[in-house]
Amino acid sequence: MSAGAAVTGPFGTFSDLTLLERLVYWPAGIAGAALSVIAAVGIAMARLPDNWHPVFRIAIGAFAAGPLAAALLLGLDITFRGEALTAYNIGFRWVFVFLIGFPIAVVETYVRPATLARHRAAALAEVEGAAAEPEPIAPTDEPDAPEPPLFLRNLDVDDARNLIRIETQDHYLDVVTSAGEHRILKRMSDAIAELNGFPGLQIHRSHWVALDAVERLEREGRKARVVLKNGDTIPVSRPNIPVVATALENR
């Protein structure tokens, strides 16, 4: 975006500035305004009450970013284009930053994460639905229990079916069951594939938990964690918070 603006010279900068000046003016202006909006929106989302709609909090953050971003843009115009320091010039740029920054912040902070969360929840529901429909078997006098997933069969420990959580440690996995903790040489992605529909979630890049082992989901500002029935607390990455909340409601 900065390179395109430097070459095309919008808002009269093509005639007012040389190419070298535009190569300084536009990257500095765009980066400064963007960082101001990102910082202000992040503070608004973290500090304002959670019961306020996210779009309203984003609007407050984008509006609050206006004075700093406007001052930066006007400083560039004073330096490169000879603009005057007036209230009108500050106000005009304030409104301009809000009108551009607000819709972009809504998409990046609210619309995109919500859409990704819905896709993850739909995928999880599809997996759980498939796992909940076992193939019918002929009745016997003493029916066998369903065969556990490949991961649990290969774990080779007592009471492996009572799986609680899995945590990555370099190239190893720490597997916690009701029988204790065990370290194995395996990748997290391979473990999840071998679990094959076992009711659980990868809630963080380094953590997988069994849904039945989760006591509750706790939130603190923009952070979240799950508290397990054995007392362990595991962090939840921000994109996975809606997925975890939905899965715990539906279990």
Contacts in CASP RR format, 6 or more apart in sequence:
PFRMAT RR
TARGET T0000
AUTHOR 0000-0000-0000
METHOD contacts of the structure
MODEL  1
MSAGAAVTGPFGTFSDLTLLERLVYWPAGIAGAALSVIAAVGIAMARLPD
NWHPVFRIAIGAFAAGPLAAALLLGLDITFRGEALTAYNIGFRWVFVFLI
GFPIAVVETYVRPATLARHRAAALAEVEGAAAEPEPIAPTDEPDAPEPPL
FLRNLDVDDARNLIRIETQDHYLDVVTSAGEHRILKRMSDAIAELNGFPG
LQIHRSHWVALDAVERLEREGRKARVVLKNGDTIPVSRPNIPVVATALEN
R
1 30 0 8 1.000
2 26 0 8 1.000
2 27 0 8 1.000
2 30 0 8 1.000
2 31 0 8 1.000
4 26 0 8 1.000
5 13 0 8 1.000
5 22 0 8 1.000
5 26 0 8 1.000
5 30 0 8 1.000
6 19 0 8 1.000
6 22 0 8 1.000
6 23 0 8 1.000
6 25 0 8 1.000
6 26 0 8 1.000
6 27 0 8 1.000
7 19 0 8 1.000
7 22 0 8 1.000
8 14 0 8 1.000
9 17 0 8 1.000
9 22 0 8 1.000
9 26 0 8 1.000
13 22 0 8 1.000
13 25 0 8 1.000
13 26 0 8 1.000
13 81 0 8 1.000
14 22 0 8 1.000
16 80 0 8 1.000
16 81 0 8 1.000
17 25 0 8 1.000
17 80 0 8 1.000
17 81 0 8 1.000
21 80 0 8 1.000
24 80 0 8 1.000
25 76 0 8 1.000
25 80 0 8 1.000
28 72 0 8 1.000
28 76 0 8 1.000
29 72 0 8 1.000
29 73 0 8 1.000
29 76 0 8 1.000
32 69 0 8 1.000
32 72 0 8 1.000
33 65 0 8 1.000
33 69 0 8 1.000
33 72 0 8 1.000
33 73 0 8 1.000
33 97 0 8 1.000
33 100 0 8 1.000
33 101 0 8 1.000
36 65 0 8 1.000
36 66 0 8 1.000
36 68 0 8 1.000
36 69 0 8 1.000
36 72 0 8 1.000
36 97 0 8 1.000
37 61 0 8 1.000
37 62 0 8 1.000
37 65 0 8 1.000
37 66 0 8 1.000
37 69 0 8 1.000
37 97 0 8 1.000
37 101 0 8 1.000
37 104 0 8 1.000
37 105 0 8 1.000
38 105 0 8 1.000
39 65 0 8 1.000
40 61 0 8 1.000
40 62 0 8 1.000
40 64 0 8 1.000
40 65 0 8 1.000
40 66 0 8 1.000
40 68 0 8 1.000
41 57 0 8 1.000
41 58 0 8 1.000
41 61 0 8 1.000
41 62 0 8 1.000
41 65 0 8 1.000
41 105 0 8 1.000
41 109 0 8 1.000
42 61 0 8 1.000
42 109 0 8 1.000
43 61 0 8 1.000
43 64 0 8 1.000
44 57 0 8 1.000
44 58 0 8 1.000
44 60 0 8 1.000
44 61 0 8 1.000
44 64 0 8 1.000
45 54 0 8 1.000
45 57 0 8 1.000
45 58 0 8 1.000
45 109 0 8 1.000
45 222 0 8 1.000
46 221 0 8 1.000
46 222 0 8 1.000
48 57 0 8 1.000
48 60 0 8 1.000
50 219 0 8 1.000
50 221 0 8 1.000
54 109 0 8 1.000
54 110 0 8 1.000
55 106 0 8 1.000
55 110 0 8 1.000
58 102 0 8 1.000
58 105 0 8 1.000
58 106 0 8 1.000
58 109 0 8 1.000
58 110 0 8 1.000
59 102 0 8 1.000
61 105 0 8 1.000
62 97 0 8 1.000
62 98 0 8 1.000
62 101 0 8 1.000
62 102 0 8 1.000
62 105 0 8 1.000
63 98 0 8 1.000
63 102 0 8 1.000
65 97 0 8 1.000
65 98 0 8 1.000
65 101 0 8 1.000
66 93 0 8 1.000
66 94 0 8 1.000
66 97 0 8 1.000
66 98 0 8 1.000
67 90 0 8 1.000
67 94 0 8 1.000
69 93 0 8 1.000
69 94 0 8 1.000
69 97 0 8 1.000
70 90 0 8 1.000
70 91 0 8 1.000
70 92 0 8 1.000
70 93 0 8 1.000
70 94 0 8 1.000
70 96 0 8 1.000
70 97 0 8 1.000
71 90 0 8 1.000
73 93 0 8 1.000
73 96 0 8 1.000
73 97 0 8 1.000
74 83 0 8 1.000
74 85 0 8 1.000
74 89 0 8 1.000
74 90 0 8 1.000
74 93 0 8 1.000
75 83 0 8 1.000
77 83 0 8 1.000
77 89 0 8 1.000
78 84 0 8 1.000
78 85 0 8 1.000
83 89 0 8 1.000
113 238 0 8 1.000
113 239 0 8 1.000
113 242 0 8 1.000
114 242 0 8 1.000
116 239 0 8 1.000
117 239 0 8 1.000
117 241 0 8 1.000
117 242 0 8 1.000
117 243 0 8 1.000
118 242 0 8 1.000
120 239 0 8 1.000
120 240 0 8 1.000
120 242 0 8 1.000
120 243 0 8 1.000
121 242 0 8 1.000
121 243 0 8 1.000
121 246 0 8 1.000
121 247 0 8 1.000
124 201 0 8 1.000
124 243 0 8 1.000
124 246 0 8 1.000
124 247 0 8 1.000
125 250 0 8 1.000
127 197 0 8 1.000
128 197 0 8 1.000
128 199 0 8 1.000
128 250 0 8 1.000
130 197 0 8 1.000
131 196 0 8 1.000
131 197 0 8 1.000
131 198 0 8 1.000
131 199 0 8 1.000
134 146 0 8 1.000
137 143 0 8 1.000
147 153 0 8 1.000
148 160 0 8 1.000
148 161 0 8 1.000
149 194 0 8 1.000
149 195 0 8 1.000
149 196 0 8 1.000
149 197 0 8 1.000
149 198 0 8 1.000
150 194 0 8 1.000
150 195 0 8 1.000
150 196 0 8 1.000
151 191 0 8 1.000
151 194 0 8 1.000
151 195 0 8 1.000
151 196 0 8 1.000
151 198 0 8 1.000
152 160 0 8 1.000
152 161 0 8 1.000
152 163 0 8 1.000
152 195 0 8 1.000
152 198 0 8 1.000
153 160 0 8 1.000
154 194 0 8 1.000
155 175 0 8 1.000
155 177 0 8 1.000
155 182 0 8 1.000
155 184 0 8 1.000
157 177 0 8 1.000
157 179 0 8 1.000
157 180 0 8 1.000
157 182 0 8 1.000
158 179 0 8 1.000
159 177 0 8 1.000
159 178 0 8 1.000
159 179 0 8 1.000
160 177 0 8 1.000
160 179 0 8 1.000
162 177 0 8 1.000
162 178 0 8 1.000
162 179 0 8 1.000
163 175 0 8 1.000
163 176 0 8 1.000
163 177 0 8 1.000
163 198 0 8 1.000
163 210 0 8 1.000
163 213 0 8 1.000
164 176 0 8 1.000
164 177 0 8 1.000
164 178 0 8 1.000
164 209 0 8 1.000
164 210 0 8 1.000
164 213 0 8 1.000
164 228 0 8 1.000
164 230 0 8 1.000
164 232 0 8 1.000
165 176 0 8 1.000
165 207 0 8 1.000
165 208 0 8 1.000
165 209 0 8 1.000
165 210 0 8 1.000
165 213 0 8 1.000
165 228 0 8 1.000
165 232 0 8 1.000
165 234 0 8 1.000
166 173 0 8 1.000
166 174 0 8 1.000
166 175 0 8 1.000
166 176 0 8 1.000
166 188 0 8 1.000
166 191 0 8 1.000
166 207 0 8 1.000
166 208 0 8 1.000
166 209 0 8 1.000
167 173 0 8 1.000
167 174 0 8 1.000
167 176 0 8 1.000
167 206 0 8 1.000
167 207 0 8 1.000
167 208 0 8 1.000
168 174 0 8 1.000
168 188 0 8 1.000
168 205 0 8 1.000
168 206 0 8 1.000
168 207 0 8 1.000
169 183 0 8 1.000
171 185 0 8 1.000
171 187 0 8 1.000
172 183 0 8 1.000
172 184 0 8 1.000
172 185 0 8 1.000
172 186 0 8 1.000
173 183 0 8 1.000
173 184 0 8 1.000
173 185 0 8 1.000
173 186 0 8 1.000
173 187 0 8 1.000
173 188 0 8 1.000
173 191 0 8 1.000
174 181 0 8 1.000
174 182 0 8 1.000
174 183 0 8 1.000
175 181 0 8 1.000
175 182 0 8 1.000
175 183 0 8 1.000
175 184 0 8 1.000
176 182 0 8 1.000
176 230 0 8 1.000
176 232 0 8 1.000
188 202 0 8 1.000
188 206 0 8 1.000
188 208 0 8 1.000
191 208 0 8 1.000
192 202 0 8 1.000
192 208 0 8 1.000
198 210 0 8 1.000
199 210 0 8 1.000
199 211 0 8 1.000
199 212 0 8 1.000
199 251 0 8 1.000
200 208 0 8 1.000
200 209 0 8 1.000
200 210 0 8 1.000
200 211 0 8 1.000
200 247 0 8 1.000
201 208 0 8 1.000
201 209 0 8 1.000
201 211 0 8 1.000
201 240 0 8 1.000
201 243 0 8 1.000
201 244 0 8 1.000
201 247 0 8 1.000
202 208 0 8 1.000
202 240 0 8 1.000
203 209 0 8 1.000
203 226 0 8 1.000
203 234 0 8 1.000
203 235 0 8 1.000
203 236 0 8 1.000
203 237 0 8 1.000
203 240 0 8 1.000
203 244 0 8 1.000
204 234 0 8 1.000
204 235 0 8 1.000
204 236 0 8 1.000
204 237 0 8 1.000
204 240 0 8 1.000
205 237 0 8 1.000
207 234 0 8 1.000
207 235 0 8 1.000
209 226 0 8 1.000
209 228 0 8 1.000
209 234 0 8 1.000
211 247 0 8 1.000
211 248 0 8 1.000
211 251 0 8 1.000
212 251 0 8 1.000
213 228 0 8 1.000
213 229 0 8 1.000
213 230 0 8 1.000
214 226 0 8 1.000
214 227 0 8 1.000
214 228 0 8 1.000
214 229 0 8 1.000
214 248 0 8 1.000
215 226 0 8 1.000
215 227 0 8 1.000
215 228 0 8 1.000
215 229 0 8 1.000
215 231 0 8 1.000
216 226 0 8 1.000
216 227 0 8 1.000
216 248 0 8 1.000
217 224 0 8 1.000
217 225 0 8 1.000
217 226 0 8 1.000
217 227 0 8 1.000
217 236 0 8 1.000
217 241 0 8 1.000
217 244 0 8 1.000
217 245 0 8 1.000
217 248 0 8 1.000
218 224 0 8 1.000
218 225 0 8 1.000
218 226 0 8 1.000
218 227 0 8 1.000
218 233 0 8 1.000
219 241 0 8 1.000
222 238 0 8 1.000
223 235 0 8 1.000
223 238 0 8 1.000
224 235 0 8 1.000
224 236 0 8 1.000
224 238 0 8 1.000
224 241 0 8 1.000
224 244 0 8 1.000
225 233 0 8 1.000
225 234 0 8 1.000
225 235 0 8 1.000
225 236 0 8 1.000
226 233 0 8 1.000
226 234 0 8 1.000
226 236 0 8 1.000
226 244 0 8 1.000
227 233 0 8 1.000
228 234 0 8 1.000
236 244 0 8 1.000
END
